[in-house]
Amino acid sequence: MDRPWWREANKVDFEAEGFKCALRRGPCGAWCGYVGVSKEHPWHGKSYSEKVKPSPEEALSISLCMRVHGGLTYSADHEPFGEPDGRWWFGFDCAHAGDLVPDLAREWRAEGAVYRTQEYVAAEVQSLAAQLANVAREST
């Protein structure tokens, strides 16, 4: 079995759309992706499950508004494994049905499970950053 996770880092930081972004390995080895927004962002301090009104006729949770792998599963005043830094972090994980989770790869042989690579997760984080930037632009 090919194990691409052995060739990848466990922690990656970068910026996209003016936001600090982070990739971190979760407890079972699957990637998690995060974007930190400043206090000026309209969603700073909001839960990923909080209701918002993207248009006058509908109210959706923030999670449903953001298109990202598996949906948002995290929001807090610090990135996981870090200290509060003034940003509000939104994140997602790659340990859903259909995802190959590295530490469970031997036991969990789900037919067609796909390992979400560092490159894949970085692209999802960049997409999340672009969506959060659009929210900020639309609120001004």
Secondary structure as UniProt FT lines:
FT   HELIX           4..7
FT   STRAND          11..16
FT   TURN            17..18
FT   STRAND          19..25
FT   TURN            27..28
FT   STRAND          31..37
FT   TURN            39..40
FT   TURN            42..45
FT   TURN            48..49
FT   STRAND          51..55
FT   TURN            56..57
FT   STRAND          58..61
FT   HELIX           62..65
FT   TURN            69..70
FT   STRAND          74..76
FT   TURN            80..81
FT   STRAND          88..93
FT   TURN            97..98
FT   HELIX           102..104
FT   TURN            105..107
FT   TURN            111..112
FT   HELIX           118..138
//
